[in-house]
Amino acid sequence: MSNGKNRSLTQERLLTLQDIAGHLRISLKTARRWIDSGELAAFKIGRQWRISETDLRKFLRERWKG
């Protein structure tokens, strides 16, 4: 039997750099720069970066407060 916490982790959508760049209308280089600087939390699966929707929302909230 799985609990709700584990279920939510496995169901969260993971975005690629291309997804984020397209959605935010930024370059891949800008997205990589945010990851490299630690501003945007991400992890690698193989050679590709993945960003959780939760981490993207958190990043956007913190970046554009006001």
C-alpha positions as CSV (number, residue, x, y, z in Angstrom):
1,M,0.0,0.0,0.0
2,S,1.5,3.4,-1.0
3,N,0.8,6.6,0.9
4,G,-0.2,9.8,-0.8
5,K,3.2,11.4,-0.5
6,N,4.9,8.7,-2.6
7,R,2.1,8.8,-5.1
8,S,2.4,12.6,-5.6
9,L,6.1,12.3,-6.2
10,T,5.7,9.7,-8.9
11,Q,2.9,11.7,-10.6
12,E,4.6,15.0,-10.7
13,R,5.4,16.1,-14.2
14,L,9.1,16.6,-15.0
15,L,9.9,19.3,-17.6
16,T,12.9,19.4,-20.0
17,L,15.0,22.5,-20.7
18,Q,13.2,22.7,-24.0
19,D,9.8,22.7,-22.2
20,I,10.8,25.5,-19.9
21,A,12.5,27.6,-22.7
22,G,9.4,27.3,-24.9
23,H,6.9,28.1,-22.1
24,L,8.9,31.1,-20.8
25,R,10.1,32.2,-24.2
26,I,13.7,32.2,-23.2
27,S,16.8,30.6,-24.7
28,L,18.1,27.2,-23.7
29,K,21.3,29.1,-22.6
30,T,19.3,31.2,-20.2
31,A,17.6,28.1,-18.7
32,R,21.0,26.4,-18.3
33,R,22.4,29.5,-16.7
34,W,19.6,29.5,-14.1
35,I,20.4,25.8,-13.3
36,D,24.2,26.3,-13.3
37,S,23.8,29.3,-10.8
38,G,21.5,27.2,-8.5
39,E,18.6,29.6,-9.0
40,L,16.5,26.9,-10.6
41,A,16.5,23.4,-9.0
42,A,17.1,20.6,-11.5
43,F,18.6,17.2,-11.8
44,K,20.0,15.1,-14.6
45,I,18.5,11.9,-15.9
46,G,21.3,10.5,-18.1
47,R,22.6,13.5,-20.0
48,Q,19.3,15.5,-19.9
49,W,18.2,18.0,-17.3
50,R,14.8,17.7,-15.7
51,I,12.9,20.2,-13.6
52,S,9.8,19.5,-11.6
53,E,6.8,21.6,-12.1
54,T,6.9,22.4,-8.3
55,D,10.5,23.7,-8.6
56,L,9.6,25.8,-11.6
57,R,6.6,27.4,-9.8
58,K,8.8,28.1,-6.8
59,F,11.5,29.6,-8.9
60,L,9.0,31.9,-10.8
61,R,7.4,33.0,-7.5
62,E,10.8,33.9,-6.0
63,R,12.1,35.5,-9.1
64,W,9.2,37.7,-9.8
65,K,8.0,38.7,-6.3
66,G,6.3,42.0,-6.1
